[in-house]
Amino acid sequence: HMVLFSDHSASPFALKARVYDASASAWEAPAFTLTTGPGPYMDVASAARTADGRVVVAWEEAVDDSEGATHVLRARTYGAGTWSTVALLDDSFGSLVQVAAAGNDVHVVWPDGSQFVTSRLDAGSTAWTTSTPIGPVNAAIQLCLAGDSFGGVVLAWRETTTVLARLYR
């Protein structure tokens, strides 16, 4: 299991993660700081665990630059007792993100303009694929992603009063 939480006990506040091993009935490690700063936004964070035990977390983060605050999408992976470096998945992120394990692959899906896009972390890899458009979207309000054991995902989302779905493999 993966627990994500904001720690506001210090400034800047931190997005932290903790992994629980249910088979051992114990926490795998102390809470780990994924990032600190003006973001991250806990309402835009998602995590998934693969069949081989790897955990991936993706989150929205505000970044101050010369033109003011922008929002980016970042991800980190936990496996074999250690966390990866932070990966930048999108440098102009809007909102809504979902992570799903599909066997030992991981998919991250988010709306980008008029398209849903995905980036994938293949089994055994440490490099994310280039963002790939997977279909049109208008104004997604909610987003849900579920993986299958063959490496594919089902994406479902709500646009006003309509619920839509798409299979991506």
OpenMM code with the backbone's topology and positions (N, CA, C; nanometers):
from openmm import Vec3, app, unit

residues = "HIS MET VAL LEU PHE SER ASP HIS SER ALA SER PRO PHE ALA LEU LYS ALA ARG VAL TYR ASP ALA SER ALA SER ALA TRP GLU ALA PRO ALA PHE THR LEU THR THR GLY PRO GLY PRO TYR MET ASP VAL ALA SER ALA ALA ARG THR ALA ASP GLY ARG VAL VAL VAL ALA TRP GLU GLU ALA VAL ASP ASP SER GLU GLY ALA THR HIS VAL LEU ARG ALA ARG THR TYR GLY ALA GLY THR TRP SER THR VAL ALA LEU LEU ASP ASP SER PHE GLY SER LEU VAL GLN VAL ALA ALA ALA GLY ASN ASP VAL HIS VAL VAL TRP PRO ASP GLY SER GLN PHE VAL THR SER ARG LEU ASP ALA GLY SER THR ALA TRP THR THR SER THR PRO ILE GLY PRO VAL ASN ALA ALA ILE GLN LEU CYS LEU ALA GLY ASP SER PHE GLY GLY VAL VAL LEU ALA TRP ARG GLU THR THR THR VAL LEU ALA ARG LEU TYR ARG".split()
positions = [
    Vec3(0.0843, -0.1179, 0.0000),
    Vec3(0.0000, 0.0000, 0.0000),
    Vec3(0.0882, 0.1234, 0.0000),
    Vec3(0.0372, 0.2309, -0.0564),
    Vec3(0.1078, 0.3584, -0.0594),
    Vec3(0.0197, 0.4635, 0.0067),
    Vec3(0.0779, 0.5391, 0.0990),
    Vec3(0.0073, 0.6484, 0.1639),
    Vec3(0.0764, 0.7778, 0.1224),
    Vec3(-0.0007, 0.8713, 0.0676),
    Vec3(0.0490, 1.0038, 0.0314),
    Vec3(-0.0111, 1.1048, 0.1279),
    Vec3(0.0706, 1.1995, 0.1754),
    Vec3(0.0175, 1.3006, 0.2660),
    Vec3(0.1018, 1.4270, 0.2601),
    Vec3(0.0392, 1.5394, 0.2934),
    Vec3(0.1085, 1.6673, 0.3038),
    Vec3(0.1533, 1.6868, 0.4472),
    Vec3(0.2771, 1.7287, 0.4649),
    Vec3(0.3313, 1.7581, 0.5972),
    Vec3(0.3486, 1.9094, 0.6066),
    Vec3(0.2643, 1.9713, 0.6893),
    Vec3(0.2682, 2.1164, 0.7055),
    Vec3(0.3406, 2.1573, 0.8341),
    Vec3(0.4184, 2.0673, 0.8935),
    Vec3(0.4850, 2.0974, 1.0199),
    Vec3(0.6058, 2.1890, 1.0016),
    Vec3(0.6550, 2.2047, 0.8801),
    Vec3(0.7679, 2.2929, 0.8534),
    Vec3(0.7360, 2.3748, 0.7285),
    Vec3(0.8182, 2.4755, 0.7041),
    Vec3(0.8001, 2.5561, 0.5843),
    Vec3(0.9269, 2.5456, 0.5001),
    Vec3(0.9205, 2.5154, 0.3729),
    Vec3(0.7987, 2.4899, 0.2973),
    Vec3(0.7422, 2.3524, 0.3309),
    Vec3(0.6104, 2.3369, 0.3071),
    Vec3(0.5503, 2.2091, 0.3393),
    Vec3(0.5943, 2.1043, 0.2376),
    Vec3(0.5727, 1.9774, 0.2717),
    Vec3(0.6250, 1.8680, 0.1906),
    Vec3(0.5163, 1.7688, 0.1527),
    Vec3(0.5309, 1.7099, 0.0344),
    Vec3(0.4506, 1.5955, -0.0052),
    Vec3(0.5324, 1.4726, 0.0318),
    Vec3(0.4731, 1.3867, 0.1141),
    Vec3(0.5455, 1.2692, 0.1621),
    Vec3(0.4720, 1.1416, 0.1236),
    Vec3(0.5472, 1.0339, 0.1210),
    Vec3(0.4919, 0.9033, 0.0873),
    Vec3(0.5465, 0.8001, 0.1847),
    Vec3(0.4642, 0.7005, 0.2103),
    Vec3(0.5068, 0.5909, 0.2960),
    Vec3(0.4496, 0.4617, 0.2389),
    Vec3(0.5323, 0.3584, 0.2349),
    Vec3(0.4931, 0.2299, 0.1775),
    Vec3(0.4717, 0.1296, 0.2902),
    Vec3(0.3560, 0.0605, 0.2835),
    Vec3(0.3214, -0.0405, 0.3828),
    Vec3(0.3210, -0.1773, 0.3158),
    Vec3(0.3902, -0.2730, 0.3757),
    Vec3(0.3936, -0.4099, 0.3254),
    Vec3(0.2920, -0.4915, 0.4032),
    Vec3(0.1780, -0.5179, 0.3423),
    Vec3(0.0703, -0.5895, 0.4113),
    Vec3(0.1097, -0.7329, 0.4451),
    Vec3(0.1911, -0.7961, 0.3600),
    Vec3(0.2303, -0.9347, 0.3889),
    Vec3(0.3203, -0.9437, 0.5116),
    Vec3(0.3968, -0.8388, 0.5407),
    Vec3(0.4823, -0.8354, 0.6599),
    Vec3(0.4157, -0.7625, 0.7756),
    Vec3(0.2980, -0.7041, 0.7518),
    Vec3(0.2269, -0.6241, 0.8519),
    Vec3(0.3162, -0.5163, 0.9128),
    Vec3(0.3907, -0.4477, 0.8237),
    Vec3(0.4831, -0.3452, 0.8724),
    Vec3(0.5082, -0.2411, 0.7635),
    Vec3(0.5480, -0.1218, 0.8091),
    Vec3(0.5899, -0.0182, 0.7157),
    Vec3(0.7256, -0.0572, 0.6588),
    Vec3(0.7455, -0.0367, 0.5283),
    Vec3(0.8713, -0.0736, 0.4644),
    Vec3(0.9841, 0.0226, 0.4988),
    Vec3(0.9506, 0.1489, 0.5186),
    Vec3(1.0533, 0.2497, 0.5445),
    Vec3(0.9871, 0.3707, 0.6082),
    Vec3(1.0674, 0.4608, 0.6651),
    Vec3(1.0099, 0.5852, 0.7170),
    Vec3(0.9461, 0.6660, 0.6039),
    Vec3(0.8646, 0.7640, 0.6405),
    Vec3(0.8040, 0.8525, 0.5407),
    Vec3(0.9146, 0.9187, 0.4596),
    Vec3(0.8929, 0.9296, 0.3305),
    Vec3(0.9915, 0.9858, 0.2382),
    Vec3(0.9368, 1.1149, 0.1789),
    Vec3(1.0174, 1.2199, 0.1765),
    Vec3(0.9757, 1.3465, 0.1174),
    Vec3(0.9927, 1.3378, -0.0334),
    Vec3(0.8807, 1.3417, -0.1055),
    Vec3(0.8851, 1.3391, -0.2512),
    Vec3(0.9286, 1.4736, -0.3065),
    Vec3(0.8766, 1.5820, -0.2467),
    Vec3(0.9099, 1.7166, -0.2916),
    Vec3(0.8646, 1.8164, -0.1860),
    Vec3(0.9200, 1.9367, -0.1907),
    Vec3(0.8778, 2.0468, -0.1035),
    Vec3(0.8557, 2.1697, -0.1890),
    Vec3(0.7894, 2.2686, -0.1342),
    Vec3(0.7748, 2.3944, -0.2055),
    Vec3(0.6343, 2.4479, -0.2064),
    Vec3(0.6078, 2.5455, -0.2976),
    Vec3(0.4767, 2.6093, -0.3027),
    Vec3(0.3674, 2.5127, -0.3464),
    Vec3(0.3937, 2.4191, -0.4324),
    Vec3(0.3103, 2.3023, -0.4602),
    Vec3(0.3712, 2.1975, -0.3744),
    Vec3(0.3417, 2.0839, -0.3756),
    Vec3(0.2514, 2.0102, -0.4620),
    Vec3(0.1071, 2.0233, -0.4152),
    Vec3(0.0167, 1.9801, -0.4994),
    Vec3(-0.1239, 1.9868, -0.4682),
    Vec3(-0.1755, 1.8462, -0.4441),
    Vec3(-0.2145, 1.8175, -0.3221),
    Vec3(-0.2556, 1.6821, -0.2857),
    Vec3(-0.3803, 1.6363, -0.3601),
    Vec3(-0.4632, 1.7297, -0.4067),
    Vec3(-0.5816, 1.6867, -0.4792),
    Vec3(-0.5471, 1.6433, -0.6218),
    Vec3(-0.4232, 1.6657, -0.6643),
    Vec3(-0.3779, 1.6202, -0.7951),
    Vec3(-0.2542, 1.5333, -0.7750),
    Vec3(-0.2754, 1.4168, -0.7157),
    Vec3(-0.1687, 1.3188, -0.6942),
    Vec3(-0.2310, 1.1806, -0.7066),
    Vec3(-0.1519, 1.0874, -0.7562),
    Vec3(-0.2017, 0.9519, -0.7766),
    Vec3(-0.0860, 0.8540, -0.7625),
    Vec3(-0.1153, 0.7320, -0.7190),
    Vec3(-0.0115, 0.6299, -0.7014),
    Vec3(-0.0647, 0.4940, -0.7427),
    Vec3(0.0266, 0.4056, -0.7803),
    Vec3(-0.0093, 0.2682, -0.8160),
    Vec3(0.1079, 0.1763, -0.7842),
    Vec3(0.0751, 0.0487, -0.7623),
    Vec3(0.1787, -0.0512, -0.7338),
    Vec3(0.1697, -0.1634, -0.8371),
    Vec3(0.2823, -0.1982, -0.8968),
    Vec3(0.2869, -0.3017, -0.9992),
    Vec3(0.2855, -0.4406, -0.9358),
    Vec3(0.2672, -0.5420, -1.0191),
    Vec3(0.2656, -0.6809, -0.9717),
    Vec3(0.3982, -0.7192, -0.9064),
    Vec3(0.5104, -0.6626, -0.9544),
    Vec3(0.6411, -0.6956, -0.8961),
    Vec3(0.6761, -0.6089, -0.7754),
    Vec3(0.5834, -0.5221, -0.7309),
    Vec3(0.6025, -0.4444, -0.6086),
    Vec3(0.6528, -0.3035, -0.6269),
    Vec3(0.6837, -0.2624, -0.7472),
    Vec3(0.7292, -0.1253, -0.7709),
    Vec3(0.6128, -0.0301, -0.7504),
    Vec3(0.6375, 0.0856, -0.6868),
    Vec3(0.5342, 0.1865, -0.6628),
    Vec3(0.5708, 0.3118, -0.7406),
    Vec3(0.4704, 0.3718, -0.8066),
    Vec3(0.4920, 0.4964, -0.8799),
    Vec3(0.3929, 0.5995, -0.8279),
    Vec3(0.4425, 0.7205, -0.8049),
    Vec3(0.3605, 0.8326, -0.7603),
    Vec3(0.3772, 0.9451, -0.8616),
    Vec3(0.2661, 1.0079, -0.9021),
    Vec3(0.2703, 1.1262, -0.9892),
    Vec3(0.1936, 1.2377, -0.9195),
    Vec3(0.2412, 1.3614, -0.9340),
    Vec3(0.1763, 1.4736, -0.8668),
    Vec3(0.1977, 1.6030, -0.9444),
    Vec3(0.1037, 1.6974, -0.9199),
    Vec3(0.1144, 1.8327, -0.9733),
    Vec3(0.1992, 1.9152, -0.8778),
    Vec3(0.2828, 2.0001, -0.9355),
    Vec3(0.3669, 2.0855, -0.8532),
    Vec3(0.3755, 2.2246, -0.9151),
    Vec3(0.3660, 2.3274, -0.8319),
    Vec3(0.3838, 2.4651, -0.8785),
    Vec3(0.5324, 2.4962, -0.8793),
    Vec3(0.5761, 2.5610, -0.9869),
    Vec3(0.7168, 2.5977, -1.0012),
    Vec3(0.7230, 2.7449, -1.0340),
    Vec3(0.8008, 2.8204, -0.9576),
    Vec3(0.8182, 2.9628, -0.9859),
    Vec3(0.9267, 2.9794, -1.0907),
    Vec3(0.8957, 3.0534, -1.1947),
    Vec3(0.9961, 3.0857, -1.2957),
    Vec3(0.9884, 3.2351, -1.3260),
    Vec3(1.0604, 3.2804, -1.4252),
    Vec3(1.0661, 3.4241, -1.4548),
    Vec3(0.9313, 3.4817, -1.4972),
    Vec3(0.8392, 3.3967, -1.5422),
    Vec3(0.7079, 3.4434, -1.5855),
    Vec3(0.5999, 3.4196, -1.4811),
    Vec3(0.6381, 3.3815, -1.3613),
    Vec3(0.5411, 3.3530, -1.2567),
    Vec3(0.5296, 3.2042, -1.2340),
    Vec3(0.4279, 3.1623, -1.1614),
    Vec3(0.4125, 3.0217, -1.1266),
    Vec3(0.3548, 2.9435, -1.2451),
    Vec3(0.4160, 2.8329, -1.2762),
    Vec3(0.3624, 2.7383, -1.3728),
    Vec3(0.3404, 2.6070, -1.2993),
    Vec3(0.2687, 2.5176, -1.3612),
    Vec3(0.2410, 2.3894, -1.2989),
    Vec3(0.3002, 2.2785, -1.3850),
    Vec3(0.3655, 2.1839, -1.3189),
    Vec3(0.4295, 2.0732, -1.3874),
    Vec3(0.3790, 1.9418, -1.3297),
    Vec3(0.3995, 1.8341, -1.4051),
    Vec3(0.3646, 1.6999, -1.3598),
    Vec3(0.4936, 1.6235, -1.3391),
    Vec3(0.5104, 1.5721, -1.2174),
    Vec3(0.6325, 1.4992, -1.1818),
    Vec3(0.5957, 1.3582, -1.1346),
    Vec3(0.6957, 1.2693, -1.1359),
    Vec3(0.6741, 1.1320, -1.0897),
    Vec3(0.8008, 1.0799, -1.0236),
    Vec3(0.7797, 0.9842, -0.9347),
    Vec3(0.8900, 0.9147, -0.8685),
    Vec3(0.8523, 0.7696, -0.8516),
    Vec3(0.9518, 0.6817, -0.8495),
    Vec3(0.9303, 0.5375, -0.8375),
    Vec3(0.9999, 0.4854, -0.7130),
    Vec3(0.9322, 0.3930, -0.6443),
    Vec3(0.9908, 0.3269, -0.5277),
    Vec3(1.0029, 0.1777, -0.5587),
    Vec3(1.1213, 0.1249, -0.5412),
    Vec3(1.1422, -0.0179, -0.5610),
    Vec3(1.2724, -0.0600, -0.4969),
    Vec3(1.2777, -0.1830, -0.4500),
    Vec3(1.3975, -0.2378, -0.3851),
    Vec3(1.4457, -0.1486, -0.2702),
    Vec3(1.3511, -0.0850, -0.2001),
    Vec3(1.3847, -0.0067, -0.0821),
    Vec3(1.4361, 0.1331, -0.1075),
    Vec3(1.4369, 0.1803, -0.2340),
    Vec3(1.4864, 0.3148, -0.2625),
    Vec3(1.3920, 0.3877, -0.3574),
    Vec3(1.3992, 0.5211, -0.3529),
    Vec3(1.3205, 0.6076, -0.4407),
    Vec3(1.4074, 0.6545, -0.5558),
    Vec3(1.3487, 0.6671, -0.6738),
    Vec3(1.4187, 0.7190, -0.7913),
    Vec3(1.4337, 0.8697, -0.7797),
    Vec3(1.5088, 0.9268, -0.8731),
    Vec3(1.5120, 1.0722, -0.8850),
    Vec3(1.3772, 1.1166, -0.9413),
    Vec3(1.3488, 1.2441, -0.9328),
    Vec3(1.2218, 1.2980, -0.9813),
    Vec3(1.2245, 1.3051, -1.1336),
    Vec3(1.1178, 1.2573, -1.1968),
    Vec3(1.1032, 1.2665, -1.3423),
    Vec3(1.0016, 1.3748, -1.3750),
    Vec3(1.0302, 1.4563, -1.4745),
    Vec3(0.9373, 1.5578, -1.5232),
    Vec3(0.8602, 1.4967, -1.6396),
    Vec3(0.7278, 1.4824, -1.6242),
    Vec3(0.6457, 1.4229, -1.7286),
    Vec3(0.5810, 1.5270, -1.8184),
    Vec3(0.5474, 1.6448, -1.7637),
    Vec3(0.4837, 1.7498, -1.8430),
    Vec3(0.5187, 1.8847, -1.7813),
    Vec3(0.5677, 1.9778, -1.8650),
    Vec3(0.6101, 2.1080, -1.8119),
    Vec3(0.5044, 2.2163, -1.8244),
    Vec3(0.3824, 2.1801, -1.8677),
    Vec3(0.2722, 2.2771, -1.8722),
    Vec3(0.1432, 2.2077, -1.8291),
    Vec3(0.1486, 2.1481, -1.7146),
    Vec3(0.0412, 2.0636, -1.6649),
    Vec3(-0.0784, 2.1465, -1.6210),
    Vec3(-0.2007, 2.0937, -1.6491),
    Vec3(-0.3236, 2.1629, -1.6120),
    Vec3(-0.3833, 2.1100, -1.4841),
    Vec3(-0.4410, 1.9932, -1.4870),
    Vec3(-0.4995, 1.9307, -1.3690),
    Vec3(-0.5447, 1.7914, -1.4077),
    Vec3(-0.5789, 1.7116, -1.3116),
    Vec3(-0.6234, 1.5740, -1.3285),
    Vec3(-0.5089, 1.4836, -1.3744),
    Vec3(-0.4790, 1.3850, -1.2942),
    Vec3(-0.3797, 1.2842, -1.3307),
    Vec3(-0.4197, 1.1533, -1.2652),
    Vec3(-0.3949, 1.0443, -1.3347),
    Vec3(-0.4181, 0.9119, -1.2783),
    Vec3(-0.3012, 0.8222, -1.3158),
    Vec3(-0.2624, 0.7379, -1.2205),
    Vec3(-0.1569, 0.6397, -1.2399),
    Vec3(-0.2205, 0.5029, -1.2254),
    Vec3(-0.1824, 0.4092, -1.3122),
    Vec3(-0.2328, 0.2724, -1.3010),
    Vec3(-0.1224, 0.1744, -1.3363),
    Vec3(-0.1161, 0.0672, -1.2595),
    Vec3(-0.0261, -0.0428, -1.2914),
    Vec3(-0.0984, -0.1356, -1.3870),
    Vec3(-0.0257, -0.1831, -1.4869),
    Vec3(-0.0793, -0.2778, -1.5841),
    Vec3(0.0226, -0.3904, -1.5924),
    Vec3(0.0033, -0.4924, -1.5087),
    Vec3(0.1070, -0.5939, -1.4933),
    Vec3(0.2242, -0.5289, -1.4231),
    Vec3(0.3418, -0.5289, -1.4872),
    Vec3(0.4591, -0.4619, -1.4308),
    Vec3(0.4917, -0.3316, -1.5022),
    Vec3(0.4047, -0.2887, -1.5947),
    Vec3(0.4175, -0.1578, -1.6583),
    Vec3(0.3347, -0.0575, -1.5779),
    Vec3(0.3688, 0.0703, -1.5914),
    Vec3(0.2926, 0.1761, -1.5255),
    Vec3(0.2547, 0.2795, -1.6307),
    Vec3(0.1282, 0.3224, -1.6292),
    Vec3(0.0794, 0.4269, -1.7182),
    Vec3(0.0389, 0.5466, -1.6337),
    Vec3(0.0744, 0.6664, -1.6803),
    Vec3(0.0252, 0.7907, -1.6232),
    Vec3(-0.0527, 0.8589, -1.7350),
    Vec3(-0.1772, 0.8999, -1.7071),
    Vec3(-0.2624, 0.9643, -1.8071),
    Vec3(-0.3114, 1.0971, -1.7511),
    Vec3(-0.3131, 1.2005, -1.8396),
    Vec3(-0.3638, 1.3317, -1.8014),
    Vec3(-0.4137, 1.4035, -1.9268),
    Vec3(-0.5096, 1.4976, -1.9103),
    Vec3(-0.5528, 1.5774, -2.0250),
    Vec3(-0.4513, 1.6878, -2.0530),
    Vec3(-0.4235, 1.7100, -2.1802),
    Vec3(-0.3319, 1.8156, -2.2226),
    Vec3(-0.3972, 1.8863, -2.3411),
    Vec3(-0.4612, 1.9988, -2.3144),
    Vec3(-0.5363, 2.0680, -2.4186),
    Vec3(-0.6572, 1.9849, -2.4584),
    Vec3(-0.6676, 1.9516, -2.5856),
    Vec3(-0.7831, 1.8759, -2.6345),
    Vec3(-0.7556, 1.7259, -2.6458),
    Vec3(-0.6450, 1.6795, -2.5887),
    Vec3(-0.6074, 1.5379, -2.5968),
    Vec3(-0.5765, 1.4809, -2.4581),
    Vec3(-0.6075, 1.3534, -2.4410),
    Vec3(-0.5491, 1.2793, -2.3300),
    Vec3(-0.4123, 1.2335, -2.3772),
    Vec3(-0.3154, 1.2400, -2.2892),
    Vec3(-0.1824, 1.1899, -2.3210),
    Vec3(-0.1406, 1.0901, -2.2142),
    Vec3(-0.0466, 1.0037, -2.2504),
    Vec3(0.0051, 0.9062, -2.1562),
    Vec3(0.1564, 0.9019, -2.1666),
    Vec3(0.2178, 0.8676, -2.0571),
    Vec3(0.3587, 0.8337, -2.0527),
    Vec3(0.3652, 0.7012, -1.9794),
    Vec3(0.4524, 0.6126, -2.0256),
    Vec3(0.4568, 0.4769, -1.9700),
    Vec3(0.5957, 0.4480, -1.9159),
    Vec3(0.5992, 0.3752, -1.8068),
    Vec3(0.7229, 0.3246, -1.7490),
    Vec3(0.7158, 0.1732, -1.7631),
    Vec3(0.7906, 0.1202, -1.8595),
    Vec3(0.7858, -0.0232, -1.8863),
    Vec3(0.8500, -0.1034, -1.7743),
    Vec3(0.8096, -0.2289, -1.7626),
    Vec3(0.8664, -0.3204, -1.6630),
    Vec3(1.0184, -0.3226, -1.6766),
    Vec3(1.0876, -0.3083, -1.5641),
    Vec3(1.2336, -0.3141, -1.5633),
    Vec3(1.3031, -0.1883, -1.6107),
    Vec3(1.2291, -0.0873, -1.6561),
    Vec3(1.2886, 0.0352, -1.7079),
    Vec3(1.2886, 0.1445, -1.6018),
    Vec3(1.3801, 0.2399, -1.6166),
    Vec3(1.3815, 0.3578, -1.5293),
    Vec3(1.3498, 0.4848, -1.6082),
    Vec3(1.3275, 0.4703, -1.7401),
    Vec3(1.3008, 0.5862, -1.8258),
    Vec3(1.1556, 0.5872, -1.8716),
    Vec3(1.0900, 0.7006, -1.8552),
    Vec3(0.9528, 0.7186, -1.9007),
    Vec3(0.9524, 0.7369, -2.0520),
    Vec3(0.8470, 0.6885, -2.1183),
    Vec3(0.8320, 0.7109, -2.2616),
    Vec3(0.7925, 0.8565, -2.2852),
    Vec3(0.8108, 0.9019, -2.4075),
    Vec3(0.7658, 1.0348, -2.4479),
    Vec3(0.6137, 1.0391, -2.4383),
    Vec3(0.5596, 1.1537, -2.3987),
    Vec3(0.4141, 1.1687, -2.3900),
    Vec3(0.3505, 1.1404, -2.5252),
    Vec3(0.2459, 1.0563, -2.5235),
    Vec3(0.1795, 1.0130, -2.6452),
    Vec3(0.0307, 1.0441, -2.6376),
    Vec3(-0.0254, 1.1144, -2.7364),
    Vec3(-0.1709, 1.1375, -2.7371),
    Vec3(-0.2451, 1.0050, -2.7542),
    Vec3(-0.3527, 0.9871, -2.6772),
    Vec3(-0.4305, 0.8626, -2.6881),
    Vec3(-0.5768, 0.8880, -2.7196),
    Vec3(-0.6170, 1.0116, -2.7386),
    Vec3(-0.7554, 1.0372, -2.7762),
    Vec3(-0.8025, 1.1739, -2.7340),
    Vec3(-0.9102, 1.2199, -2.7967),
    Vec3(-0.9620, 1.3546, -2.7696),
    Vec3(-1.0332, 1.3643, -2.6353),
    Vec3(-1.0331, 1.4849, -2.5828),
    Vec3(-1.1056, 1.5161, -2.4606),
    Vec3(-1.1557, 1.6591, -2.4713),
    Vec3(-1.2734, 1.6829, -2.4181),
    Vec3(-1.3236, 1.8197, -2.4110),
    Vec3(-1.2886, 1.8747, -2.2743),
    Vec3(-1.3836, 1.8863, -2.1860),
    Vec3(-1.3598, 1.9408, -2.0524),
    Vec3(-1.3786, 1.8300, -1.9495),
    Vec3(-1.2755, 1.7504, -1.9271),
    Vec3(-1.2848, 1.6406, -1.8304),
    Vec3(-1.2963, 1.6973, -1.6897),
    Vec3(-1.3921, 1.6447, -1.6151),
    Vec3(-1.4148, 1.6875, -1.4773),
    Vec3(-1.3558, 1.5861, -1.3805),
    Vec3(-1.3722, 1.4580, -1.4107),
    Vec3(-1.3179, 1.3501, -1.3292),
    Vec3(-1.2493, 1.2515, -1.4205),
    Vec3(-1.1536, 1.1769, -1.3646),
    Vec3(-1.0734, 1.0851, -1.4424),
    Vec3(-1.0466, 0.9601, -1.3601),
    Vec3(-1.0558, 0.8432, -1.4217),
    Vec3(-1.0286, 0.7167, -1.3549),
    Vec3(-0.9507, 0.6286, -1.4513),
    Vec3(-0.8516, 0.5572, -1.4014),
    Vec3(-0.7662, 0.4737, -1.4841),
    Vec3(-0.7457, 0.3402, -1.4137),
    Vec3(-0.7605, 0.2301, -1.4865),
    Vec3(-0.7389, 0.0967, -1.4299),
    Vec3(-0.6577, 0.0144, -1.5283),
    Vec3(-0.5604, -0.0600, -1.4769),
    Vec3(-0.4743, -0.1416, -1.5612),
    Vec3(-0.5184, -0.2864, -1.5639),
    Vec3(-0.4742, -0.3586, -1.6690),
    Vec3(-0.4990, -0.5024, -1.6755),
    Vec3(-0.3656, -0.5763, -1.6680),
    Vec3(-0.3694, -0.7059, -1.6569),
    Vec3(-0.2468, -0.7835, -1.6395),
    Vec3(-0.1664, -0.7967, -1.7686),
    Vec3(-0.2188, -0.7487, -1.8821),
    Vec3(-0.1510, -0.7606, -2.0109),
    Vec3(-0.0818, -0.6319, -2.0546),
    Vec3(-0.0812, -0.5290, -1.9713),
    Vec3(-0.0123, -0.4043, -2.0034),
    Vec3(-0.1005, -0.2934, -2.0568),
    Vec3(-0.2304, -0.3159, -2.0673),
    Vec3(-0.3223, -0.2131, -2.1159),
    Vec3(-0.3949, -0.1446, -2.0020),
    Vec3(-0.4611, -0.0342, -2.0342),
    Vec3(-0.5389, 0.0391, -1.9344),
    Vec3(-0.6739, 0.0776, -1.9917),
    Vec3(-0.7697, 0.0944, -1.9033),
    Vec3(-0.9003, 0.1484, -1.9375),
    Vec3(-0.9094, 0.2849, -1.8703),
    Vec3(-0.9393, 0.3850, -1.9512),
    Vec3(-0.9536, 0.5215, -1.9040),
    Vec3(-1.1017, 0.5566, -1.9089),
    Vec3(-1.1545, 0.6080, -1.7988),
    Vec3(-1.2932, 0.6555, -1.7950),
    Vec3(-1.2900, 0.7982, -1.7417),
    Vec3(-1.3747, 0.8837, -1.7972),
    Vec3(-1.3789, 1.0220, -1.7515),
    Vec3(-1.5186, 1.0778, -1.7700),
    Vec3(-1.5426, 1.1860, -1.6958),
    Vec3(-1.6724, 1.2525, -1.7020),
    Vec3(-1.6541, 1.3903, -1.7616),
    Vec3(-1.7396, 1.4213, -1.8595),
    Vec3(-1.7493, 1.5555, -1.9175),
    Vec3(-1.8923, 1.6014, -1.8941),
    Vec3(-1.9115, 1.6992, -1.8100),
    Vec3(-2.0432, 1.7468, -1.7650),
    Vec3(-2.1288, 1.6279, -1.7224),
    Vec3(-2.2299, 1.5887, -1.8014),
    Vec3(-2.3181, 1.4786, -1.7592),
    Vec3(-2.2920, 1.3493, -1.8357),
    Vec3(-2.1857, 1.3423, -1.9135),
    Vec3(-2.1551, 1.2249, -1.9949),
    Vec3(-2.0325, 1.1525, -1.9397),
    Vec3(-2.0412, 1.0201, -1.9299),
    Vec3(-1.9268, 0.9389, -1.8904),
    Vec3(-1.8760, 0.8659, -2.0149),
    Vec3(-1.7452, 0.8780, -2.0394),
    Vec3(-1.6828, 0.8204, -2.1586),
    Vec3(-1.5717, 0.7259, -2.1148),
    Vec3(-1.5329, 0.6338, -2.2026),
    Vec3(-1.4255, 0.5398, -2.1713),
    Vec3(-1.3457, 0.5087, -2.2956),
    Vec3(-1.2204, 0.4693, -2.2758),
    Vec3(-1.1308, 0.4328, -2.3851),
    Vec3(-1.0331, 0.3276, -2.3342),
    Vec3(-1.0086, 0.2257, -2.4164),
    Vec3(-0.9082, 0.1237, -2.3875),
    Vec3(-0.7788, 0.1623, -2.4586),
    Vec3(-0.6668, 0.1576, -2.3869),
    Vec3(-0.5374, 0.1885, -2.4470),
    Vec3(-0.4439, 0.0720, -2.4187),
    Vec3(-0.3838, 0.0180, -2.5228),
    Vec3(-0.2914, -0.0943, -2.5080),
    Vec3(-0.1716, -0.0694, -2.5953),
] * unit.nanometer
topology = app.Topology()
chain = topology.addChain("A")
for resn in residues:
    res = topology.addResidue(resn, chain)
    for name in ("N", "CA", "C"):
        topology.addAtom(name, app.Element.getBySymbol(name[0]), res)
